[in-house]
Amino acid sequence: MGYVAVKGGTLAIEESTKRLKYERLKKGLVLDCRRIESGMRCLIDQVMSESSLYNETLAAVAIKQAEGSPEEAVFLMRAYRSTLPRKHYSRTVESEDMLVERRISASFKDIPGGQILGSANDYTHRLIDFSLIEETDEEAVGWIDTYAAESGSQKDKTDLTHLPKVLDYLRNEGLLPICEKNDSEPDDITKESLQFPTSRSERLQILTRGQTGAVTSLGYVALRSYGALHPTVGELRIGNLPIYIDNPLNDQNDDEDAYYIGQIKVTEVESLFPKDIQKIKGQKELEFGLGYGICYGQNETKAIAMSILDRCLENGHLEFPTHNEEFVLLHIDSVESTGFISHLKLPHYVTFQSKLDSVRKSKKDEIQKDSTMESNEELNP
């Protein structure tokens, strides 16, 4: 694909950049990054998930620079991420160690530790709250103080740090296969080019980095038509996971000699998929398969859709595009998809002129052919 330089383009580009800044500032108000970080939690979580970089402050800056465009903000975060050195690798994180904020199951009414509704829009009226137009910082601080006082008086004794996994009870009953631990080093899609067929670690990485809308759309497609899957959410949990790294001065990797470096909030989903197993004498038996989804922050729809696609890709099916790993994994990345579509705005003068020349030549040949035929008809009436 050939491109040519535009003469005098430097000045035009500089003016375009100035115009971009003008559009951001023309109303005379500047967004405070701390306010973005505070008031746009869901957008922050989405950008961090799709960029594979957990830093709320950086995500807020990227969102401000991108004027709220998630795709552009992810592009900025990915570009910055590529400049960072890898100094350490964390220890394997166990989701059982999560400090839970929200934990629900659509499969069981009563679960050990109880259903914890936490923060969600699921139980609100979808009506615009016009009072937010006049909301002030003072009102927010006052509401927080009142809420803190009420919460302090209503605390229960539930330990939210080591809540059991709901599906472990199905495993204990022999109703769900036990997942054997795989201690092999996972593949890293940021270091090696993707090769098909992929490993599950590669698929999960791409799915969790995938554009939220794309992952959700393909998950919806798998529900509605291709395969017509209908899972049940065994457990959805949101909370903070502690991150530890080994002591860099100790090669023994002692379990007690590790450094706590912080925590990350994630959404984790385990979905159950019923399937019929053919037994002897034509009999069928119902079993359950598992789909898994996890992503940064609170993004429940994406995590559920990810669990659906995980199950689709784990089984595979030539008839359904949602079960084809090349179709799914090569088309859900935010940076690659928006970048490839956006490149159509760049100069294509050489290739397009070549096509124009071809069309003009074809038209000219057609006119000459028609003229020749008319001349022959006049000579031979």
N, C-alpha and C positions, 0 to 999 in steps of 0.2 A: 504494500500500500504506500503510495508516494505522496509526500507533502512538499510544498514549496514555500519559501519565506515570503512574507508580505512586505513590500517596500514601504517604509514609513510607518511600520506597525508598532514600533516602540512607543511613540508618542500616544497613539491610540490606546495601547494597553495601559499606559500610565493613567490616562484620563478615565478609562474604564474602571481601574482600581479606585481612583478618587470618587467616582460616581457610586461605587459599591459602598464606600465608607459614608458618603453623604446619605444614602438610603437608610443606613443604620442609625444615623444621628439626626436626621432632618426634623424630627419632632422635638429635639432639644432635651431629650431624656436619655440617660445612660443606665443600662442594666447593671446592677451590682452582682458580681459573681456569687457572693454569699447568699443573695436572695434567690438566685437561680438554683443554687445547691439546696437551699431550704425549701423552696416552693415548687420545684419541678422534679420531685423525687423519682417519679416513674420514667421520665425522659432521661434523667441521669442514669438510672439503672439500665435502660435500653441501650444507651450509647456505650456504657462500660461493657455490657455483655457482648455487643457486636464488634467492639474493638479489642476484646481480650486484654483489657487494661483496667485494673480496679483502682481507680483514684477519683473520688467524687469531685475534688477541687478542679482537677484537670478537665474532667468531663464538663463542668460548669463553664470553664473558660472556652472550651471548644464549642459548646452550644451558643455562647455569646458571640464568638467570632463567626459562627455559621448562621447566625440570625435565626436559630431555632430549627434549622434543617438537620434531621438526624443523620442522613446520609453523609452530608458534608462534615458534620462533627465526628462521625466515625472515621472518615478519611483522615482528618487531622490527628485523631488519637492513634490510628494505626501508624501513620507516618512518624509520630513522636515515639511510639513504642519501638519502632525499628532502630532507633538510635540508642536505646538503653542497653547497657551491658548486662549479661546474666551472671550475677555474682554467686547465687546460691540456688539450690533446688529445695523446695519444702518437703517435709515428710508427708507421707500419704495421709490424706485427711479422711477421717471416719465420720460420716454424717450422723452417726449415733451420738457424737459429742456436741451436736448443735445445741446452742442456747435458743430454744424455740420461741418464736413470736406468734406464729400462726400454724395450726396443725388440724387438718380436717380429713375425713374419709367419706367418700360417697358409697363405699361398700358396706360399712358397718355403722350402726347408730351409736353403739357404746364401744369405745376403745379405751384401753388402759391409759390413764392420764386425762381422758376426756377430750372432746372436741374443743379446740381452742380457736375461736373465730378470728381473733386478732384484728388487723387493719385490712379492710376490703370494701370495694364498692358494691359487692354482691347484695348487700342488705339495705342499700339506700334507695331513695326515690330518684329516678333519673330526671330531675327538674333543675333548671338553672337557678342558682342561688344568687339573686341580684344584690343581696346585702354584701357580697364580697367586693363590690365596686367601691364601697366606702370603708372597707376594713382597714384598721390601723394597727400599728405595732403595739400600742398600749393595750388595745383590746385583746390582741393575741397573747401578750404576756399575762394579762389578767385571767384569760381562759385557761392557760397552762397551769397557773398557780392553783386555780380551783380544781382542775382535773387531777393534779398531783395530790392534793389533799384528799379528794374522794377516793382515788386509787389506793392511797396509803391505808385508808381505813377499811378497804374491801379486799385486801390481799389474802389469798388462800395459801395453803401449804404445799401446792403442787411443785415438785422439782422439775423445772423446765430445762435442765442441763443435760439430762440423760434419759429422755423419754424413749421407750422401746419402739422399734419399728413395727407397724401394724402387720405387715405381711409376714413377719417372723412367726406369728401365730398360725398362719396357714402352712408355713413350712414345717412347724412342729407337728402338725396334724398329717403331714404327708400329702397335702393338697396342692402344694406348689414346690417345684424343684428347688433344691438347695443350690445356690450359686457358689461354685468353688472359687476360692481366692486365686487370682492370677497375679503373681508378683513379678512378671516379666516387665521390662521397661516399656512404657507406652511409646508409640510412634509420635513424632512431633511434626505436625503439618506446617509449622512455621520455619522448619529447617530443611525439610525434604519435599520435593515435588510430589504431588499426589499421584499414586500409581493404582491402577485397578487390577484385580479386586482389592478393596481396602480392608484394613483391620477395623475392629469395632472401636478401638481407641481413636482412630482417625475419623470415623463417622461421627462419633460423639463430639469431637472437637469442632468439626465443621458445622454440625447442627447447633451447638451452643453459640457459635460465632455468627450463625446465619441471620439474615435480616428478619426481624420479628414478623413483618407482614408476609414475607415469602414462606417462612416456616409455618405460620398459622394457616395460610392459604392452602399449602400442600397437605397439611394435616386435615384440613376441612374437606379437601378433595377425597382423601382416603376414607373419611367417614361417610361421605355422601355417595360416592360412585365407585371409584377404583378399589375394589376389594371390599367395600362397604363394611369396614371394621366398626365395631361399637364397644370400646373398652369401658371399664369402670375404674375410676380413680381409687386405687387402694389406699394411698396416702399422699397428701400434698402437705409439705411442711416448708415454712419460711423461718429463717433464723440466722444466727451468726456462728460461723465455724472458726475455731482457733487455728492459727497457722504456726507451725514450728519448723525450725531449720536445725540441722545437726551442728554441733560444735566444730567450726572449721579447723580447730587446732587438735582435734581428736579424731583419729582415723578409725576408731573402734565403733563409732556410731552407737554409743551407749544410750539405752532408752531414757535414762534419767539425765543424760547430759545433752540437753537440747535447749534452744532459745525460742521463747515465745516472741514473735515479731508483730503480732496484730491479729485482726479477725476480718472476715469478709462475710457479707450477707448474701445468701443464695436462696433460690427457690428450687426445691427438689420434688420430683413427682415419680411415683411408681404406679403404673396403670396395669390393670388385669385384662387379659384378652381371652375369652372363652374359645375353645377349639374342640372339635370332635376328633377323637382318635379311633381309627378302625381296629376292631378287635377280631378275634377268631369267630368263625361262623356268622360273619356279617354284622356282628354286634358293634355298636358305637358307644364310646365312653367320653364323657366331658372332662376336659382338663383345662388348666389355665396357663397362658403364656404371659410373659412380663415385658413391658416397655418402660424405658427409663429416660427421664429428662432432668436436666439441671442447668441453671444459668445464673449469672450474677444478679443480685438485687431481687426485687419483687416483680416478677413477670410471669404470672401464673398461666396465662393463655399460651405463651410461647413454650413454657416448660411442658405443658400437657400435650401440645402439638408435637413437640420434640419427642415425647415418649411414644406417640403414635408412629412417627416416621422411623424411630429406632426399631420398633417392632416390624414395620414394613420392610426395612432394609435388611434386618436380620433374617427374615424369611426369604425375601426375594420372590419375584414373579415376573416372568417375561411379558405377560399380558398387560400388566399395570405399570404405568410410568412412575407412580408413587413408590413402587417397589424396586425401581431401577436405580442403583446407586449413582451411576453416571448422570442420569437425568436430574436427580435430586441434588446431589452434592456439588455439581458444577454450576448450579443456577440459583443458589440461595444466598451467595455471598454479597453483602451490601456494596463493598468497594468495587468488586469486579463487575457486578451487573450495572451499577450506576455509571461506572467509568466507561464501560464499553458502549453504553447507550449515549453517554455525553460526548464520546469522541466523534460522534456524527456531526457535531457542531464545528469541528476543526476543518481546516482547508482540505478539500478533496479536488482541487482544481484540475490536476493532471488526469486523474482517473475519470472525472466527469467529462472533461473536454474530449477525452478519448472516446467515451460513449456517445457524446454529441456528434463527433466526427463520423462515427459508425452509423448513427441514425441518419445524418445528413446524406451520407453516401448511399444508404439504402433507399432513401426518398428520391435522390437524384437518379439512381438506376431504375427505379420504378417509373418515374416520369418519362425517362428516355425509352423504356420498354413500351409504355402506353403510346407514346408518340410514334414509335416505329410501327406498332400494330395498326394505328389509325392510317398511316401512310400506305401500308400494304393493302388495307381494305379499300382505299380510294383507287389504287392501281388495279385491284382485282375485285370489281363490284360483283 
